[in-house]
Amino acid sequence: MDPISVGEIKGIIRQLKARDIGVLITDHNVRETLDICNSAYIVGDGQIIAEGDADAILANRRVREVYLGEDFRL
């Protein structure tokens, strides 16, 4: 998706969040997704390998090994 569309979608999700409406997001754009999520689940090989807020996901060694890489930063 282009950056303008991503920004628009993030705005809509924030509006829904303010109304206490939950949204399920499945996306590989980790930076954008963790920016708007209260909690996340990371799935690898059909199994949940991590769950928690952005800080917990980023600190998870397995997530870095399998998905993010050691140099990933938000």
PyMOL Python script that loads the backbone (N, CA, C, O; Angstrom):
from pymol import cmd

cmd.read_pdbstr("""\
ATOM      1  N   MET A   1       0.825  -1.183   0.000  1.00  0.00           N
ATOM      2  CA  MET A   1       0.000   0.000   0.000  1.00  0.00           C
ATOM      3  C   MET A   1       0.869   1.246   0.000  1.00  0.00           C
ATOM      4  O   MET A   1       1.980   1.249   0.530  1.00  0.00           O
ATOM      5  N   ASP A   2       0.354   2.283  -0.592  1.00  0.00           N
ATOM      6  CA  ASP A   2       1.091   3.538  -0.609  1.00  0.00           C
ATOM      7  C   ASP A   2       0.970   4.244   0.745  1.00  0.00           C
ATOM      8  O   ASP A   2       0.013   3.999   1.479  1.00  0.00           O
ATOM      9  N   PRO A   3       1.921   5.111   1.085  1.00  0.00           N
ATOM     10  CA  PRO A   3       1.928   5.771   2.401  1.00  0.00           C
ATOM     11  C   PRO A   3       0.672   6.592   2.698  1.00  0.00           C
ATOM     12  O   PRO A   3       0.247   6.661   3.851  1.00  0.00           O
ATOM     13  N   ILE A   4       0.075   7.210   1.687  1.00  0.00           N
ATOM     14  CA  ILE A   4      -1.145   7.999   1.921  1.00  0.00           C
ATOM     15  C   ILE A   4      -2.273   7.084   2.381  1.00  0.00           C
ATOM     16  O   ILE A   4      -2.966   7.394   3.350  1.00  0.00           O
ATOM     17  N   SER A   5      -2.460   5.972   1.701  1.00  0.00           N
ATOM     18  CA  SER A   5      -3.517   5.023   2.084  1.00  0.00           C
ATOM     19  C   SER A   5      -3.273   4.441   3.464  1.00  0.00           C
ATOM     20  O   SER A   5      -4.210   4.282   4.246  1.00  0.00           O
ATOM     21  N   VAL A   6      -2.024   4.123   3.769  1.00  0.00           N
ATOM     22  CA  VAL A   6      -1.689   3.592   5.095  1.00  0.00           C
ATOM     23  C   VAL A   6      -2.067   4.605   6.166  1.00  0.00           C
ATOM     24  O   VAL A   6      -2.658   4.240   7.182  1.00  0.00           O
ATOM     25  N   GLY A   7      -1.733   5.868   5.950  1.00  0.00           N
ATOM     26  CA  GLY A   7      -2.083   6.916   6.906  1.00  0.00           C
ATOM     27  C   GLY A   7      -3.584   7.051   7.093  1.00  0.00           C
ATOM     28  O   GLY A   7      -4.057   7.232   8.215  1.00  0.00           O
ATOM     29  N   GLU A   8      -4.332   6.966   6.008  1.00  0.00           N
ATOM     30  CA  GLU A   8      -5.795   7.048   6.089  1.00  0.00           C
ATOM     31  C   GLU A   8      -6.367   5.873   6.878  1.00  0.00           C
ATOM     32  O   GLU A   8      -7.247   6.055   7.720  1.00  0.00           O
ATOM     33  N   ILE A   9      -5.873   4.689   6.607  1.00  0.00           N
ATOM     34  CA  ILE A   9      -6.350   3.499   7.321  1.00  0.00           C
ATOM     35  C   ILE A   9      -6.008   3.593   8.805  1.00  0.00           C
ATOM     36  O   ILE A   9      -6.833   3.252   9.653  1.00  0.00           O
ATOM     37  N   LYS A  10      -4.802   4.053   9.125  1.00  0.00           N
ATOM     38  CA  LYS A  10      -4.427   4.217  10.533  1.00  0.00           C
ATOM     39  C   LYS A  10      -5.363   5.205  11.222  1.00  0.00           C
ATOM     40  O   LYS A  10      -5.734   4.999  12.377  1.00  0.00           O
ATOM     41  N   GLY A  11      -5.745   6.267  10.534  1.00  0.00           N
ATOM     42  CA  GLY A  11      -6.683   7.232  11.104  1.00  0.00           C
ATOM     43  C   GLY A  11      -8.035   6.604  11.397  1.00  0.00           C
ATOM     44  O   GLY A  11      -8.620   6.846  12.453  1.00  0.00           O
ATOM     45  N   ILE A  12      -8.528   5.808  10.475  1.00  0.00           N
ATOM     46  CA  ILE A  12      -9.809   5.121  10.675  1.00  0.00           C
ATOM     47  C   ILE A  12      -9.718   4.159  11.852  1.00  0.00           C
ATOM     48  O   ILE A  12     -10.630   4.100  12.676  1.00  0.00           O
ATOM     49  N   ILE A  13      -8.633   3.412  11.936  1.00  0.00           N
ATOM     50  CA  ILE A  13      -8.462   2.461  13.043  1.00  0.00           C
ATOM     51  C   ILE A  13      -8.406   3.201  14.372  1.00  0.00           C
ATOM     52  O   ILE A  13      -8.981   2.739  15.358  1.00  0.00           O
ATOM     53  N   ARG A  14      -7.728   4.335  14.416  1.00  0.00           N
ATOM     54  CA  ARG A  14      -7.673   5.117  15.663  1.00  0.00           C
ATOM     55  C   ARG A  14      -9.056   5.627  16.058  1.00  0.00           C
ATOM     56  O   ARG A  14      -9.385   5.666  17.243  1.00  0.00           O
ATOM     57  N   GLN A  15      -9.868   6.017  15.075  1.00  0.00           N
ATOM     58  CA  GLN A  15     -11.239   6.453  15.368  1.00  0.00           C
ATOM     59  C   GLN A  15     -12.051   5.299  15.955  1.00  0.00           C
ATOM     60  O   GLN A  15     -12.789   5.486  16.922  1.00  0.00           O
ATOM     61  N   LEU A  16     -11.919   4.127  15.380  1.00  0.00           N
ATOM     62  CA  LEU A  16     -12.622   2.956  15.900  1.00  0.00           C
ATOM     63  C   LEU A  16     -12.142   2.622  17.310  1.00  0.00           C
ATOM     64  O   LEU A  16     -12.945   2.294  18.183  1.00  0.00           O
ATOM     65  N   LYS A  17     -10.847   2.705  17.526  1.00  0.00           N
ATOM     66  CA  LYS A  17     -10.274   2.441  18.845  1.00  0.00           C
ATOM     67  C   LYS A  17     -10.847   3.398  19.886  1.00  0.00           C
ATOM     68  O   LYS A  17     -11.151   2.990  21.007  1.00  0.00           O
ATOM     69  N   ALA A  18     -10.993   4.656  19.521  1.00  0.00           N
ATOM     70  CA  ALA A  18     -11.552   5.655  20.438  1.00  0.00           C
ATOM     71  C   ALA A  18     -12.991   5.331  20.809  1.00  0.00           C
ATOM     72  O   ALA A  18     -13.475   5.759  21.857  1.00  0.00           O
ATOM     73  N   ARG A  19     -13.671   4.585  19.963  1.00  0.00           N
ATOM     74  CA  ARG A  19     -15.055   4.169  20.233  1.00  0.00           C
ATOM     75  C   ARG A  19     -15.111   2.773  20.851  1.00  0.00           C
ATOM     76  O   ARG A  19     -16.180   2.169  20.935  1.00  0.00           O
ATOM     77  N   ASP A  20     -13.953   2.261  21.285  1.00  0.00           N
ATOM     78  CA  ASP A  20     -13.836   0.931  21.892  1.00  0.00           C
ATOM     79  C   ASP A  20     -14.268  -0.190  20.952  1.00  0.00           C
ATOM     80  O   ASP A  20     -14.855  -1.182  21.384  1.00  0.00           O
ATOM     81  N   ILE A  21     -13.977  -0.027  19.684  1.00  0.00           N
ATOM     82  CA  ILE A  21     -14.252  -1.061  18.691  1.00  0.00           C
ATOM     83  C   ILE A  21     -12.925  -1.728  18.338  1.00  0.00           C
ATOM     84  O   ILE A  21     -11.986  -1.066  17.896  1.00  0.00           O
ATOM     85  N   GLY A  22     -12.857  -3.028  18.534  1.00  0.00           N
ATOM     86  CA  GLY A  22     -11.640  -3.772  18.237  1.00  0.00           C
ATOM     87  C   GLY A  22     -11.512  -4.064  16.755  1.00  0.00           C
ATOM     88  O   GLY A  22     -12.509  -4.189  16.044  1.00  0.00           O
ATOM     89  N   VAL A  23     -10.282  -4.171  16.301  1.00  0.00           N
ATOM     90  CA  VAL A  23      -9.998  -4.446  14.896  1.00  0.00           C
ATOM     91  C   VAL A  23      -8.917  -5.523  14.829  1.00  0.00           C
ATOM     92  O   VAL A  23      -7.918  -5.455  15.546  1.00  0.00           O
ATOM     93  N   LEU A  24      -9.117  -6.499  13.980  1.00  0.00           N
ATOM     94  CA  LEU A  24      -8.107  -7.525  13.733  1.00  0.00           C
ATOM     95  C   LEU A  24      -7.342  -7.144  12.471  1.00  0.00           C
ATOM     96  O   LEU A  24      -7.930  -6.973  11.403  1.00  0.00           O
ATOM     97  N   ILE A  25      -6.033  -7.014  12.605  1.00  0.00           N
ATOM     98  CA  ILE A  25      -5.186  -6.644  11.473  1.00  0.00           C
ATOM     99  C   ILE A  25      -4.234  -7.795  11.198  1.00  0.00           C
ATOM    100  O   ILE A  25      -3.549  -8.273  12.102  1.00  0.00           O
ATOM    101  N   THR A  26      -4.193  -8.235   9.964  1.00  0.00           N
ATOM    102  CA  THR A  26      -3.184  -9.215   9.553  1.00  0.00           C
ATOM    103  C   THR A  26      -2.337  -8.536   8.492  1.00  0.00           C
ATOM    104  O   THR A  26      -2.805  -8.260   7.387  1.00  0.00           O
ATOM    105  N   ASP A  27      -1.091  -8.270   8.837  1.00  0.00           N
ATOM    106  CA  ASP A  27      -0.238  -7.495   7.946  1.00  0.00           C
ATOM    107  C   ASP A  27       1.223  -7.797   8.246  1.00  0.00           C
ATOM    108  O   ASP A  27       1.572  -8.155   9.371  1.00  0.00           O
ATOM    109  N   HIS A  28       2.056  -7.655   7.256  1.00  0.00           N
ATOM    110  CA  HIS A  28       3.492  -7.860   7.438  1.00  0.00           C
ATOM    111  C   HIS A  28       4.239  -6.549   7.602  1.00  0.00           C
ATOM    112  O   HIS A  28       5.461  -6.555   7.756  1.00  0.00           O
ATOM    113  N   ASN A  29       3.537  -5.430   7.574  1.00  0.00           N
ATOM    114  CA  ASN A  29       4.162  -4.127   7.767  1.00  0.00           C
ATOM    115  C   ASN A  29       4.248  -3.859   9.267  1.00  0.00           C
ATOM    116  O   ASN A  29       3.392  -3.185   9.840  1.00  0.00           O
ATOM    117  N   VAL A  30       5.280  -4.389   9.886  1.00  0.00           N
ATOM    118  CA  VAL A  30       5.400  -4.392  11.345  1.00  0.00           C
ATOM    119  C   VAL A  30       5.437  -2.985  11.925  1.00  0.00           C
ATOM    120  O   VAL A  30       4.784  -2.722  12.936  1.00  0.00           O
ATOM    121  N   ARG A  31       6.175  -2.089  11.316  1.00  0.00           N
ATOM    122  CA  ARG A  31       6.277  -0.727  11.858  1.00  0.00           C
ATOM    123  C   ARG A  31       4.908  -0.065  11.966  1.00  0.00           C
ATOM    124  O   ARG A  31       4.558   0.481  13.012  1.00  0.00           O
ATOM    125  N   GLU A  32       4.149  -0.114  10.903  1.00  0.00           N
ATOM    126  CA  GLU A  32       2.835   0.534  10.899  1.00  0.00           C
ATOM    127  C   GLU A  32       1.856  -0.184  11.821  1.00  0.00           C
ATOM    128  O   GLU A  32       1.068   0.456  12.517  1.00  0.00           O
ATOM    129  N   THR A  33       1.908  -1.499  11.825  1.00  0.00           N
ATOM    130  CA  THR A  33       0.965  -2.267  12.635  1.00  0.00           C
ATOM    131  C   THR A  33       1.225  -2.082  14.125  1.00  0.00           C
ATOM    132  O   THR A  33       0.287  -1.830  14.881  1.00  0.00           O
ATOM    133  N   LEU A  34       2.465  -2.201  14.562  1.00  0.00           N
ATOM    134  CA  LEU A  34       2.766  -2.037  15.989  1.00  0.00           C
ATOM    135  C   LEU A  34       2.507  -0.612  16.469  1.00  0.00           C
ATOM    136  O   LEU A  34       2.271  -0.387  17.656  1.00  0.00           O
ATOM    137  N   ASP A  35       2.550   0.342  15.553  1.00  0.00           N
ATOM    138  CA  ASP A  35       2.286   1.735  15.908  1.00  0.00           C
ATOM    139  C   ASP A  35       0.846   1.953  16.368  1.00  0.00           C
ATOM    140  O   ASP A  35       0.590   2.849  17.172  1.00  0.00           O
ATOM    141  N   ILE A  36      -0.090   1.156  15.876  1.00  0.00           N
ATOM    142  CA  ILE A  36      -1.499   1.388  16.199  1.00  0.00           C
ATOM    143  C   ILE A  36      -2.125   0.295  17.065  1.00  0.00           C
ATOM    144  O   ILE A  36      -3.294   0.398  17.436  1.00  0.00           O
ATOM    145  N   CYS A  37      -1.371  -0.737  17.386  1.00  0.00           N
ATOM    146  CA  CYS A  37      -1.923  -1.862  18.148  1.00  0.00           C
ATOM    147  C   CYS A  37      -1.634  -1.754  19.642  1.00  0.00           C
ATOM    148  O   CYS A  37      -0.556  -1.327  20.054  1.00  0.00           O
ATOM    149  N   ASN A  38      -2.620  -2.150  20.441  1.00  0.00           N
ATOM    150  CA  ASN A  38      -2.395  -2.313  21.880  1.00  0.00           C
ATOM    151  C   ASN A  38      -1.660  -3.612  22.149  1.00  0.00           C
ATOM    152  O   ASN A  38      -0.801  -3.687  23.027  1.00  0.00           O
ATOM    153  N   SER A  39      -2.006  -4.631  21.383  1.00  0.00           N
ATOM    154  CA  SER A  39      -1.362  -5.930  21.545  1.00  0.00           C
ATOM    155  C   SER A  39      -1.268  -6.608  20.186  1.00  0.00           C
ATOM    156  O   SER A  39      -2.038  -6.324  19.268  1.00  0.00           O
ATOM    157  N   ALA A  40      -0.306  -7.506  20.087  1.00  0.00           N
ATOM    158  CA  ALA A  40      -0.074  -8.196  18.820  1.00  0.00           C
ATOM    159  C   ALA A  40       0.270  -9.654  19.082  1.00  0.00           C
ATOM    160  O   ALA A  40       0.755 -10.016  20.154  1.00  0.00           O
ATOM    161  N   TYR A  41       0.012 -10.468  18.089  1.00  0.00           N
ATOM    162  CA  TYR A  41       0.414 -11.868  18.082  1.00  0.00           C
ATOM    163  C   TYR A  41       1.298 -12.072  16.862  1.00  0.00           C
ATOM    164  O   TYR A  41       0.955 -11.643  15.761  1.00  0.00           O
ATOM    165  N   ILE A  42       2.418 -12.716  17.054  1.00  0.00           N
ATOM    166  CA  ILE A  42       3.303 -13.045  15.943  1.00  0.00           C
ATOM    167  C   ILE A  42       3.201 -14.548  15.713  1.00  0.00           C
ATOM    168  O   ILE A  42       3.391 -15.344  16.633  1.00  0.00           O
ATOM    169  N   VAL A  43       2.900 -14.923  14.476  1.00  0.00           N
ATOM    170  CA  VAL A  43       2.686 -16.319  14.124  1.00  0.00           C
ATOM    171  C   VAL A  43       3.819 -16.785  13.216  1.00  0.00           C
ATOM    172  O   VAL A  43       4.185 -16.107  12.255  1.00  0.00           O
ATOM    173  N   GLY A  44       4.359 -17.942  13.537  1.00  0.00           N
ATOM    174  CA  GLY A  44       5.382 -18.566  12.709  1.00  0.00           C
ATOM    175  C   GLY A  44       5.106 -20.045  12.588  1.00  0.00           C
ATOM    176  O   GLY A  44       4.878 -20.712  13.598  1.00  0.00           O
ATOM    177  N   ASP A  45       5.121 -20.572  11.391  1.00  0.00           N
ATOM    178  CA  ASP A  45       4.836 -21.990  11.144  1.00  0.00           C
ATOM    179  C   ASP A  45       3.516 -22.426  11.766  1.00  0.00           C
ATOM    180  O   ASP A  45       3.401 -23.536  12.287  1.00  0.00           O
ATOM    181  N   GLY A  46       2.522 -21.547  11.709  1.00  0.00           N
ATOM    182  CA  GLY A  46       1.193 -21.873  12.209  1.00  0.00           C
ATOM    183  C   GLY A  46       1.041 -21.826  13.717  1.00  0.00           C
ATOM    184  O   GLY A  46      -0.011 -22.195  14.240  1.00  0.00           O
ATOM    185  N   GLN A  47       2.064 -21.384  14.425  1.00  0.00           N
ATOM    186  CA  GLN A  47       2.034 -21.317  15.888  1.00  0.00           C
ATOM    187  C   GLN A  47       2.269 -19.880  16.353  1.00  0.00           C
ATOM    188  O   GLN A  47       3.020 -19.133  15.726  1.00  0.00           O
ATOM    189  N   ILE A  48       1.627 -19.503  17.450  1.00  0.00           N
ATOM    190  CA  ILE A  48       1.896 -18.201  18.051  1.00  0.00           C
ATOM    191  C   ILE A  48       3.262 -18.284  18.720  1.00  0.00           C
ATOM    192  O   ILE A  48       3.468 -19.091  19.626  1.00  0.00           O
ATOM    193  N   ILE A  49       4.193 -17.448  18.270  1.00  0.00           N
ATOM    194  CA  ILE A  49       5.536 -17.474  18.853  1.00  0.00           C
ATOM    195  C   ILE A  49       5.755 -16.314  19.816  1.00  0.00           C
ATOM    196  O   ILE A  49       6.715 -16.318  20.587  1.00  0.00           O
ATOM    197  N   ALA A  50       4.863 -15.316  19.776  1.00  0.00           N
ATOM    198  CA  ALA A  50       4.972 -14.200  20.717  1.00  0.00           C
ATOM    199  C   ALA A  50       3.652 -13.461  20.765  1.00  0.00           C
ATOM    200  O   ALA A  50       2.889 -13.445  19.799  1.00  0.00           O
ATOM    201  N   GLU A  51       3.400 -12.848  21.911  1.00  0.00           N
ATOM    202  CA  GLU A  51       2.224 -11.994  22.056  1.00  0.00           C
ATOM    203  C   GLU A  51       2.539 -10.910  23.066  1.00  0.00           C
ATOM    204  O   GLU A  51       3.361 -11.104  23.961  1.00  0.00           O
ATOM    205  N   GLY A  52       1.888  -9.775  22.920  1.00  0.00           N
ATOM    206  CA  GLY A  52       2.084  -8.679  23.855  1.00  0.00           C
ATOM    207  C   GLY A  52       2.058  -7.332  23.163  1.00  0.00           C
ATOM    208  O   GLY A  52       1.683  -7.226  21.995  1.00  0.00           O
ATOM    209  N   ASP A  53       2.460  -6.304  23.895  1.00  0.00           N
ATOM    210  CA  ASP A  53       2.513  -4.965  23.313  1.00  0.00           C
ATOM    211  C   ASP A  53       3.763  -4.842  22.437  1.00  0.00           C
ATOM    212  O   ASP A  53       4.556  -5.779  22.334  1.00  0.00           O
ATOM    213  N   ALA A  54       3.925  -3.687  21.815  1.00  0.00           N
ATOM    214  CA  ALA A  54       5.038  -3.498  20.882  1.00  0.00           C
ATOM    215  C   ALA A  54       6.388  -3.751  21.543  1.00  0.00           C
ATOM    216  O   ALA A  54       7.260  -4.383  20.947  1.00  0.00           O
ATOM    217  N   ASP A  55       6.566  -3.265  22.760  1.00  0.00           N
ATOM    218  CA  ASP A  55       7.841  -3.467  23.452  1.00  0.00           C
ATOM    219  C   ASP A  55       8.137  -4.944  23.680  1.00  0.00           C
ATOM    220  O   ASP A  55       9.269  -5.393  23.500  1.00  0.00           O
ATOM    221  N   ALA A  56       7.114  -5.694  24.076  1.00  0.00           N
ATOM    222  CA  ALA A  56       7.304  -7.132  24.309  1.00  0.00           C
ATOM    223  C   ALA A  56       7.635  -7.859  23.006  1.00  0.00           C
ATOM    224  O   ALA A  56       8.491  -8.744  22.984  1.00  0.00           O
ATOM    225  N   ILE A  57       6.964  -7.489  21.935  1.00  0.00           N
ATOM    226  CA  ILE A  57       7.230  -8.121  20.640  1.00  0.00           C
ATOM    227  C   ILE A  57       8.661  -7.837  20.194  1.00  0.00           C
ATOM    228  O   ILE A  57       9.375  -8.740  19.758  1.00  0.00           O
ATOM    229  N   LEU A  58       9.073  -6.577  20.306  1.00  0.00           N
ATOM    230  CA  LEU A  58      10.415  -6.194  19.860  1.00  0.00           C
ATOM    231  C   LEU A  58      11.514  -6.809  20.716  1.00  0.00           C
ATOM    232  O   LEU A  58      12.620  -7.044  20.230  1.00  0.00           O
ATOM    233  N   ALA A  59      11.220  -7.069  21.977  1.00  0.00           N
ATOM    234  CA  ALA A  59      12.217  -7.645  22.884  1.00  0.00           C
ATOM    235  C   ALA A  59      12.312  -9.165  22.775  1.00  0.00           C
ATOM    236  O   ALA A  59      13.240  -9.770  23.311  1.00  0.00           O
ATOM    237  N   ASN A  60      11.366  -9.777  22.091  1.00  0.00           N
ATOM    238  CA  ASN A  60      11.313 -11.231  22.013  1.00  0.00           C
ATOM    239  C   ASN A  60      12.407 -11.775  21.085  1.00  0.00           C
ATOM    240  O   ASN A  60      12.430 -11.461  19.895  1.00  0.00           O
ATOM    241  N   ARG A  61      13.288 -12.570  21.622  1.00  0.00           N
ATOM    242  CA  ARG A  61      14.426 -13.125  20.890  1.00  0.00           C
ATOM    243  C   ARG A  61      13.973 -13.966  19.695  1.00  0.00           C
ATOM    244  O   ARG A  61      14.544 -13.866  18.609  1.00  0.00           O
ATOM    245  N   ARG A  62      12.968 -14.777  19.895  1.00  0.00           N
ATOM    246  CA  ARG A  62      12.478 -15.660  18.817  1.00  0.00           C
ATOM    247  C   ARG A  62      11.916 -14.842  17.652  1.00  0.00           C
ATOM    248  O   ARG A  62      12.151 -15.175  16.490  1.00  0.00           O
ATOM    249  N   VAL A  63      11.181 -13.781  17.958  1.00  0.00           N
ATOM    250  CA  VAL A  63      10.628 -12.922  16.905  1.00  0.00           C
ATOM    251  C   VAL A  63      11.763 -12.311  16.086  1.00  0.00           C
ATOM    252  O   VAL A  63      11.681 -12.231  14.860  1.00  0.00           O
ATOM    253  N   ARG A  64      12.805 -11.886  16.765  1.00  0.00           N
ATOM    254  CA  ARG A  64      13.949 -11.295  16.052  1.00  0.00           C
ATOM    255  C   ARG A  64      14.657 -12.343  15.184  1.00  0.00           C
ATOM    256  O   ARG A  64      15.079 -12.044  14.067  1.00  0.00           O
ATOM    257  N   GLU A  65      14.781 -13.545  15.690  1.00  0.00           N
ATOM    258  CA  GLU A  65      15.447 -14.608  14.925  1.00  0.00           C
ATOM    259  C   GLU A  65      14.648 -15.003  13.685  1.00  0.00           C
ATOM    260  O   GLU A  65      15.210 -15.170  12.603  1.00  0.00           O
ATOM    261  N   VAL A  66      13.334 -15.152  13.851  1.00  0.00           N
ATOM    262  CA  VAL A  66      12.488 -15.694  12.795  1.00  0.00           C
ATOM    263  C   VAL A  66      11.985 -14.623  11.832  1.00  0.00           C
ATOM    264  O   VAL A  66      11.836 -14.885  10.638  1.00  0.00           O
ATOM    265  N   TYR A  67      11.723 -13.423  12.336  1.00  0.00           N
ATOM    266  CA  TYR A  67      10.943 -12.481  11.545  1.00  0.00           C
ATOM    267  C   TYR A  67      11.595 -11.113  11.360  1.00  0.00           C
ATOM    268  O   TYR A  67      11.698 -10.636  10.230  1.00  0.00           O
ATOM    269  N   LEU A  68      12.031 -10.482  12.426  1.00  0.00           N
ATOM    270  CA  LEU A  68      12.474  -9.091  12.349  1.00  0.00           C
ATOM    271  C   LEU A  68      13.945  -8.914  11.994  1.00  0.00           C
ATOM    272  O   LEU A  68      14.304  -7.976  11.283  1.00  0.00           O
ATOM    273  N   GLY A  69      14.787  -9.801  12.481  1.00  0.00           N
ATOM    274  CA  GLY A  69      16.224  -9.613  12.342  1.00  0.00           C
ATOM    275  C   GLY A  69      16.753  -8.769  13.490  1.00  0.00           C
ATOM    276  O   GLY A  69      15.995  -8.048  14.138  1.00  0.00           O
ATOM    277  N   GLU A  70      18.026  -8.858  13.735  1.00  0.00           N
ATOM    278  CA  GLU A  70      18.640  -8.176  14.883  1.00  0.00           C
ATOM    279  C   GLU A  70      18.672  -6.663  14.741  1.00  0.00           C
ATOM    280  O   GLU A  70      18.670  -5.959  15.751  1.00  0.00           O
ATOM    281  N   ASP A  71      18.700  -6.148  13.534  1.00  0.00           N
ATOM    282  CA  ASP A  71      18.853  -4.710  13.321  1.00  0.00           C
ATOM    283  C   ASP A  71      17.537  -3.947  13.237  1.00  0.00           C
ATOM    284  O   ASP A  71      17.548  -2.728  13.070  1.00  0.00           O
ATOM    285  N   PHE A  72      16.407  -4.634  13.349  1.00  0.00           N
ATOM    286  CA  PHE A  72      15.109  -3.966  13.210  1.00  0.00           C
ATOM    287  C   PHE A  72      14.889  -2.947  14.323  1.00  0.00           C
ATOM    288  O   PHE A  72      15.144  -3.232  15.493  1.00  0.00           O
ATOM    289  N   ARG A  73      14.417  -1.766  13.956  1.00  0.00           N
ATOM    290  CA  ARG A  73      14.053  -0.706  14.904  1.00  0.00           C
ATOM    291  C   ARG A  73      12.754  -0.066  14.443  1.00  0.00           C
ATOM    292  O   ARG A  73      12.492   0.034  13.245  1.00  0.00           O
ATOM    293  N   LEU A  74      11.948   0.363  15.395  1.00  0.00           N
ATOM    294  CA  LEU A  74      10.715   1.088  15.035  1.00  0.00           C
ATOM    295  C   LEU A  74      11.018   2.505  14.648  1.00  0.00           C
ATOM    296  O   LEU A  74      10.106   3.262  14.315  1.00  0.00           O
TER     297      LEU A  74
END
""", "prot")
cmd.dss("prot")
cmd.show_as("cartoon", "prot")
cmd.util.cbc("prot")
cmd.orient("prot")
